[in-house]
């Protein structure tokens, strides 16, 4: 589009001398007719003011045209432009310069919103006005036999001009369509990006717990199955921490859900602050939480849980403590996600029994016995 600024309208529309001559031939507009026009110029020049006045007196009777003109200053400018155009019709030079001026007329008319119906009616009115003036000429001014030929030449030249005017009309419309198409494509692309972004956000939200921003239960199982498979494939350990909050229901009942939500949020903060990027913290449901620790031994998992407890203790938690179960996989012990969760859940309940007698942060773990098939439970209290 930018390179068009350095080109004339005719060049932009590929209208060269050959094209101009071709269009003249289409209308049978010949050199001898040009002579009739140039011979008429002295008479037209003498009558030019009457011709312009007559033309605009009839034009402004149309309410739509009068509204487009708008004011007396615009009308004066239009009369001046029409005066120059009529005289140019009888100059005899209808080459590239003349054509470019006609093309600009079309562009201006399109820009200011003159519809084709009004332009064509104006051309017809100008044609009739000029014909009437030719008919009214004295024999001494224009030969009677030449009048018909002059009017015919005027017809052809005005039709030629109309062709060029509508070239720019159509070109402008095509450009508008192309611009609108580009804008639509840009908008569509932008909309697709927004939809994709929103879809991703919704997908992420659907995988997270709304309150804590930890993964929800469905996503937890998805990750746990994946990490178990990875660890089994690489013959590595995996630990699962499962814990719930002691005394949480009492706080919820006595101080309200807002305080309860605040505690749950602090638990999630403590988890996220304590784990690695590869670890996965989840809100399993209610006041129950899980942490998946890939490539992590039971001893390391206890250390992670200790960090979570210490980070949580910095919050004034109204005597809330944790009952914790830690279940592990290792190369000699294959299991699935459901079985591992059940094992960690059972260990958590073992800690829960202990906490009812001795309030505090209790951890229960299971150690495999020498035969490789059974396990024994170990309990630890974090002060």
C-alpha positions as CSV (number, residue, x, y, z in Angstrom):
1,X,0.0,0.0,0.0
2,X,2.8,2.5,0.8
3,X,4.4,2.3,-2.6
4,X,1.1,3.6,-4.1
5,X,1.8,7.0,-2.7
6,X,4.6,7.5,-5.2
7,X,2.3,6.5,-8.2
8,X,-0.4,8.4,-10.0
9,X,-3.9,7.0,-9.8
10,X,-3.6,6.0,-13.5
11,X,-0.4,4.0,-12.7
12,X,-2.1,2.4,-9.7
13,X,-5.0,1.3,-11.9
14,X,-2.7,0.3,-14.8
15,X,-4.3,2.8,-17.1
16,X,-1.6,3.8,-19.7
17,X,-1.8,5.5,-23.1
18,X,-2.8,2.3,-24.8
19,X,-5.6,1.7,-22.4
20,X,-6.9,5.3,-22.8
21,X,-7.0,4.9,-26.6
22,X,-8.7,1.5,-26.2
23,X,-11.5,3.1,-24.2
24,X,-11.9,5.9,-26.7
25,X,-12.2,3.2,-29.4
26,X,-14.9,1.4,-27.4
27,X,-17.0,4.6,-27.5
28,X,-16.1,5.4,-31.2
29,X,-14.6,8.6,-30.0
30,X,-12.5,9.9,-32.9
31,X,-10.1,12.7,-33.6
32,X,-12.6,14.6,-35.8
33,X,-15.0,14.7,-32.9
34,X,-12.3,16.2,-30.8
35,X,-12.1,19.0,-33.4
36,X,-15.8,19.7,-33.0
37,X,-15.3,20.1,-29.3
38,X,-12.3,22.4,-29.5
39,X,-14.1,24.6,-32.2
40,X,-17.0,25.0,-29.7
41,X,-14.8,26.2,-26.8
42,X,-15.1,30.0,-27.6
43,X,-18.8,29.8,-27.4
44,X,-18.9,27.6,-24.3
45,X,-16.3,29.9,-22.6
46,X,-18.7,32.9,-23.2
47,X,-21.6,31.0,-21.8
48,X,-19.8,29.2,-19.0
49,X,-21.2,31.1,-16.1
50,X,-24.8,30.6,-17.3
51,X,-24.1,26.9,-17.8
52,X,-22.8,26.4,-14.3
53,X,-25.6,28.5,-12.7
54,X,-28.3,26.5,-14.6
55,X,-26.6,23.2,-13.6
56,X,-26.5,24.0,-9.9
57,X,-30.0,25.6,-9.8
58,X,-31.4,22.2,-10.8
59,X,-29.0,20.2,-8.6
60,X,-29.8,21.9,-5.3
61,X,-33.6,21.3,-5.8
62,X,-32.7,17.7,-4.9
63,X,-32.8,17.4,-1.1
64,X,-30.2,14.7,-1.0
65,X,-27.7,16.7,-3.1
66,X,-28.4,19.9,-1.2
67,X,-27.6,18.0,2.1
68,X,-24.3,16.8,0.6
69,X,-23.3,20.3,-0.5
70,X,-24.1,21.7,2.9
71,X,-23.3,25.4,2.8
72,X,-22.7,28.4,0.5
73,X,-18.9,28.2,0.6
74,X,-18.9,24.6,-0.5
75,X,-21.3,25.5,-3.3
76,X,-19.0,28.3,-4.4
77,X,-16.1,25.9,-4.5
78,X,-18.1,23.4,-6.4
79,X,-19.1,25.9,-9.0
80,X,-15.5,26.9,-9.5
81,X,-14.5,23.2,-10.0
82,X,-17.4,22.7,-12.4
83,X,-16.4,25.7,-14.4
84,X,-12.9,24.4,-14.8
85,X,-14.2,20.9,-15.7
86,X,-16.6,22.2,-18.4
87,X,-13.9,24.3,-20.1
88,X,-11.5,21.3,-19.9
89,X,-14.1,19.2,-21.8
90,X,-13.6,21.4,-24.8
91,X,-9.7,21.7,-24.6
92,X,-9.1,18.7,-26.9
93,X,-6.4,17.1,-24.7
94,X,-7.7,13.9,-23.3
95,X,-4.5,12.1,-22.4
96,X,-2.9,10.9,-19.2
97,X,-3.2,14.2,-17.3
98,X,-6.8,14.5,-18.2
99,X,-7.5,10.9,-17.1
100,X,-5.7,11.4,-13.8
101,X,-7.9,14.4,-13.0
102,X,-11.0,12.3,-13.8
103,X,-9.8,9.5,-11.5
104,X,-9.2,12.0,-8.7
105,X,-12.8,13.2,-9.2
106,X,-14.0,9.7,-8.6
107,X,-11.8,9.3,-5.5
108,X,-13.1,12.6,-4.0
109,X,-16.7,11.7,-4.7
110,X,-16.3,8.3,-3.1
111,X,-14.5,9.9,-0.1
112,X,-17.2,12.5,0.6
113,X,-19.9,9.9,0.2
114,X,-21.5,10.8,-3.2
115,X,-23.4,7.6,-4.2
116,X,-23.1,6.5,-7.9
117,X,-26.8,7.2,-8.5
118,X,-26.2,10.9,-7.8
119,X,-23.1,11.1,-9.8
120,X,-24.8,9.5,-12.9
121,X,-27.7,11.9,-12.5
122,X,-25.4,14.8,-12.4
123,X,-23.6,13.7,-15.5
124,X,-26.9,13.3,-17.3
125,X,-27.9,16.8,-16.1
126,X,-24.6,18.3,-17.3
127,X,-25.0,16.5,-20.7
128,X,-28.6,18.0,-21.1
129,X,-27.5,21.5,-20.0
130,X,-24.6,21.5,-22.5
131,X,-26.9,20.2,-25.2
132,X,-29.5,22.9,-24.6
133,X,-26.8,25.6,-24.7
134,X,-25.5,24.2,-28.0
135,X,-29.0,24.1,-29.4
136,X,-29.5,27.8,-28.3
137,X,-26.4,29.0,-30.1
138,X,-26.9,31.3,-33.0
139,X,-26.0,30.1,-36.5
140,X,-23.2,32.7,-36.5
141,X,-21.6,31.1,-33.4
142,X,-22.1,27.4,-34.2
143,X,-23.0,25.9,-37.5
144,X,-26.5,24.2,-37.4
145,X,-25.1,21.1,-39.1
146,X,-22.3,20.8,-36.5
147,X,-24.6,20.9,-33.5
148,X,-25.6,17.3,-33.6
149,X,-22.0,16.2,-34.0
150,X,-20.9,18.4,-31.1
151,X,-23.6,17.0,-28.8
152,X,-22.7,13.5,-29.9
153,X,-19.0,14.2,-29.0
154,X,-20.1,15.6,-25.6
155,X,-22.0,12.4,-25.0
156,X,-19.0,10.2,-25.7
157,X,-16.6,12.3,-23.7
158,X,-18.8,12.3,-20.7
159,X,-19.2,8.5,-21.0
160,X,-15.4,8.2,-21.2
161,X,-15.1,10.4,-18.0
162,X,-17.7,8.3,-16.2
163,X,-15.7,5.1,-17.0
164,X,-12.6,6.6,-15.3
165,X,-14.6,8.0,-12.3
166,X,-16.1,4.6,-11.7
167,X,-12.7,2.9,-11.9
168,X,-11.7,4.8,-8.8
169,X,-15.1,4.2,-7.2
170,X,-14.7,0.5,-7.7
171,X,-11.0,0.5,-6.8
172,X,-11.9,2.3,-3.5
173,X,-14.6,-0.2,-2.8
174,X,-12.3,-3.1,-3.4
175,X,-9.7,-1.5,-1.2
176,X,-12.3,-1.1,1.5
177,X,-13.3,-4.7,1.2
178,X,-9.6,-5.8,1.3
179,X,-9.0,-3.6,4.3
180,X,-12.1,-4.9,6.1
181,X,-11.0,-8.4,5.2
182,X,-7.5,-7.8,6.7
183,X,-9.1,-6.2,9.8
184,X,-11.4,-9.2,10.1
185,X,-8.5,-11.6,9.7
186,X,-6.5,-9.7,12.4
187,X,-9.6,-9.6,14.6
188,X,-10.3,-13.3,14.0
189,X,-6.7,-14.2,14.8
190,X,-6.7,-12.0,17.9
191,X,-10.0,-13.6,18.9
192,X,-8.6,-17.1,18.4
193,X,-5.6,-16.2,20.5
194,X,-7.9,-14.8,23.2
195,X,-10.1,-17.9,23.0
196,X,-7.0,-20.2,23.2
197,X,-5.7,-18.2,26.1
198,X,-9.1,-18.3,27.9
199,X,-9.4,-22.0,27.1
200,X,-6.0,-22.6,28.6
201,X,-6.9,-20.6,31.7
202,X,-10.2,-22.4,32.1
203,X,-8.4,-25.7,31.6
204,X,-5.8,-24.7,34.3
205,X,-8.6,-23.5,36.6
206,X,-10.4,-26.8,36.1
207,X,-7.3,-28.6,37.3
208,X,-6.8,-26.4,40.4
209,X,-8.7,-26.1,43.7
210,X,-10.4,-22.7,43.7
211,X,-9.5,-21.7,47.2
212,X,-5.9,-22.9,47.6
213,X,-4.6,-23.0,44.0
214,X,-3.3,-26.5,44.6
215,X,-4.2,-29.2,42.2
216,X,-7.6,-30.7,42.8
217,X,-8.4,-34.4,43.4
218,X,-8.9,-35.4,39.7
219,X,-5.7,-33.8,38.7
220,X,-3.9,-35.3,41.7
221,X,-4.7,-38.8,40.5
222,X,-3.6,-38.0,37.0
223,X,-0.2,-36.8,38.2
224,X,0.2,-39.6,40.7
225,X,-0.4,-42.3,38.0
226,X,2.1,-40.6,35.7
227,X,4.8,-40.2,38.4
228,X,4.4,-43.8,39.6
229,X,4.9,-45.0,36.0
230,X,8.0,-42.8,35.6
231,X,9.5,-43.9,38.8
232,X,8.9,-47.6,38.1
233,X,10.4,-47.2,34.6
234,X,13.5,-45.6,36.1
235,X,13.6,-47.9,39.1
236,X,13.3,-44.9,41.5
237,X,11.4,-44.2,44.7
238,X,8.3,-42.1,45.1
239,X,6.7,-40.9,48.4
240,X,3.2,-39.7,49.0
241,X,2.3,-37.5,51.9
242,X,-1.3,-37.6,53.0
243,X,-2.5,-35.4,55.9
244,X,-5.5,-33.7,57.3
245,X,-6.0,-31.0,59.9
246,X,-6.8,-31.7,63.6
247,X,-9.3,-29.4,65.3
248,X,-10.3,-27.9,62.0
249,X,-14.0,-28.7,62.2
250,X,-14.3,-27.1,65.6
251,X,-12.8,-23.8,64.3
252,X,-15.0,-23.9,61.3
253,X,-18.1,-24.4,63.5
254,X,-17.2,-21.8,66.1
255,X,-15.4,-19.1,64.1
256,X,-17.0,-19.5,60.7
257,X,-16.0,-20.7,57.3
258,X,-14.0,-17.5,56.5
259,X,-11.5,-18.3,59.3
260,X,-11.5,-21.9,58.1
261,X,-10.7,-20.8,54.5
262,X,-7.9,-18.7,55.8
263,X,-6.4,-21.7,57.6
264,X,-6.7,-23.9,54.4
265,X,-5.0,-21.1,52.4
266,X,-2.1,-21.0,54.9
267,X,-1.7,-24.7,54.6
268,X,-1.4,-24.4,50.8
269,X,1.1,-21.6,51.2
270,X,3.2,-23.7,53.6
271,X,3.1,-26.6,51.1
272,X,4.1,-24.5,48.1
273,X,6.9,-22.8,50.1
274,X,8.4,-26.2,51.2
275,X,8.4,-28.4,48.0
276,X,10.4,-28.5,44.8
277,X,9.1,-27.6,41.3
278,X,8.9,-31.3,40.4
279,X,6.7,-32.0,43.5
280,X,2.9,-31.7,43.4
281,X,0.8,-30.3,46.1
282,X,-2.9,-31.1,46.1
283,X,-6.0,-30.4,48.1
284,X,-7.5,-33.9,48.2
285,X,-10.8,-32.6,49.7
286,X,-12.1,-30.7,52.6
287,X,-9.2,-30.4,55.1
288,X,-7.2,-33.2,53.5
289,X,-4.0,-32.6,51.6
290,X,-1.6,-34.7,49.5
291,X,1.9,-34.1,48.3
292,X,3.5,-36.2,45.5
293,X,7.3,-36.4,45.9
294,X,8.9,-38.1,42.8
295,X,12.4,-39.7,43.3
296,X,12.1,-39.2,47.1
297,X,12.8,-41.7,49.8
298,X,10.7,-42.0,53.0
299,X,13.3,-40.2,55.1
300,X,13.4,-37.3,52.6
301,X,9.6,-37.1,52.6
302,X,9.7,-36.8,56.4
303,X,12.1,-33.8,56.0
304,X,9.7,-32.2,53.5
305,X,6.8,-32.7,55.9
306,X,8.8,-31.1,58.7
307,X,9.4,-28.0,56.5
308,X,5.7,-27.8,55.8
309,X,4.9,-27.9,59.5
310,X,7.5,-25.3,60.3
311,X,6.3,-23.0,57.6
312,X,2.7,-23.5,58.8
313,X,3.6,-22.8,62.4
314,X,4.5,-19.2,61.5
315,X,0.7,-18.6,61.0
316,X,-1.4,-18.2,64.1
317,X,-3.3,-21.3,63.4
318,X,-5.6,-21.6,66.5
319,X,-4.0,-24.9,67.7
320,X,-4.5,-26.6,64.4
321,X,-2.1,-29.6,63.9
322,X,-1.7,-32.3,61.3
323,X,-2.3,-36.0,61.2
324,X,0.1,-37.3,58.6
325,X,0.6,-40.6,56.7
326,X,3.5,-41.2,54.3
327,X,3.5,-44.1,51.9
328,X,6.3,-45.0,49.5
329,X,7.0,-47.0,46.4
330,X,10.5,-48.3,45.5
331,X,11.9,-50.7,42.9
332,X,11.1,-53.8,45.0
333,X,7.5,-52.7,45.6
334,X,5.1,-52.1,42.6
335,X,1.8,-50.5,43.3
336,X,-0.9,-48.4,41.6
337,X,-2.2,-44.9,42.5
338,X,-5.4,-46.1,44.3
339,X,-3.5,-48.6,46.4
340,X,-0.8,-46.0,47.4
341,X,-3.5,-43.5,48.4
342,X,-5.3,-46.1,50.5
343,X,-2.1,-47.0,52.2
344,X,-1.2,-43.3,52.9
345,X,-4.8,-42.7,54.0
346,X,-4.7,-45.6,56.5
347,X,-1.4,-44.3,57.9
348,X,-2.9,-40.9,58.3
349,X,-5.8,-42.4,60.3
350,X,-3.3,-44.1,62.5
351,X,-1.8,-40.7,63.2
352,X,-5.3,-39.3,63.8
353,X,-5.8,-41.9,66.6
354,X,-2.6,-40.8,68.2
355,X,-3.4,-37.1,68.0
356,X,-6.7,-37.6,69.8
357,X,-4.8,-38.8,72.8
358,X,-1.8,-36.5,72.3
359,X,-2.5,-33.4,70.3
360,X,0.4,-32.5,67.9
361,X,1.9,-33.2,64.5
362,X,2.0,-37.0,64.2
363,X,3.5,-38.8,61.2
364,X,2.9,-42.5,60.5
365,X,5.0,-44.4,58.0
366,X,5.3,-48.0,56.9
367,X,8.6,-49.9,56.6
368,X,8.8,-53.1,54.6
369,X,9.9,-56.1,56.5
370,X,12.6,-58.5,55.5
371,X,10.4,-60.9,53.5
372,X,9.4,-58.0,51.2
373,X,5.7,-58.7,51.5
374,X,4.6,-57.2,54.8
375,X,5.2,-53.8,56.4
376,X,5.4,-52.4,59.9
377,X,4.1,-49.1,61.0
378,X,6.3,-46.4,62.5
379,X,5.1,-43.3,64.2
380,X,6.8,-39.9,64.8
381,X,5.7,-36.8,66.5
382,X,7.0,-33.4,65.3
383,X,7.3,-30.9,68.1
